[in-house]
Amino acid sequence: MALTENDMADLKAALKRCSQETVEAAIRYREHGDASVLPGVVTGIIRRYMTPDSEIDLAKAGDETKLIEDLGIDSLTMLEIVLTIEEALGIRIQNEELVDIITLGQVKAFITRKVSGEGGDDSSAAQSDKVKKYDRDAITITLPQNPPFLFVDSAEIEDKKIIARYEITGDEYFLEGHFSNNPVFPASIVFEALGQVGCLWVIENAAAQTGQEIKPTEVVFASMEDAHFHKRAVPGDVLEMEVTLDRLRAPLAVFKGAVKVKGERLAEVAHLVLAFGSE
């Protein structure tokens, strides 16, 4: 069945920086169910995450090639690969299904079995509709970041969406030098604020959904893609932040976020990844 315009856009976004051949193969699978293209899709996605200086030519790699030892893929990167495969193929993969997968050939075989229906699919954990509200004091207690490096004044968590605010007072210590006599709130701190909002969601919700104990100090920034900044923020502005959970797979939580000031677009990030736990 032909993909909708939105599905096509999501698929291409998921496969950003993958080859056109990989994108076309994924579309062929999604629209026609042609499983013969899956090895190429998997290889194309793995190639996206390999470092440029890798000594392995993935095109010539055999099924016995090991993901970690030979390709140098660490565990967090491997999870990002799994997330991308899920998004590209429209499937869900449980963590426990990955335990015995070591080689490139095992990945391809697993995906082929998975799409054939073996192993079934998961269902999302039940979500609470209850809105949780946090003021500055509650946020200070919950987050590991504290003043003067805390950039969330209030927050509301509803299911996978977090609405938060931060008022730029002008007293932020770094504004004295950024810039002298012309204070501008740094773009990097705006994205830091979005990360802190995501961190709040992870601390409050991820443990219940993953069954994994999460210590606040173990939630860390992992990566960010498609981040854009549209205008300057200055003292007196209130950052109106909205962060939405895109995917959760322990130990990773993937968010998208946007920041507005007085309703006008300030910044956006399409792919913000936080890691949690001891790994």
Salt bridges, closest charged atoms under 4 A:
ASP34 OD2 - ARG28 NE 2.70
ASP63 OD1 - LYS108 NZ 3.79
GLU80 OE1 - HIS271 NE2 3.85
GLU86 OE1 - ARG247 NH2 2.06
GLU86 OE2 - ARG249 NH2 2.35
GLU87 OE2 - ARG247 NH1 3.73
GLU97 OE2 - LYS114 NZ 2.96
ASP153 OD1 - ARG136 NH1 2.91
GLU225 OE1 - ARG17 NH1 3.45
GLU225 OE1 - ARG48 NH2 3.29
ASP226 OD1 - LYS16 NZ 2.14
GLU264 OE1 - LYS231 NZ 3.17
GLU268 OE1 - HIS230 NE2 3.22
GLU268 OE1 - ARG265 NH1 3.79
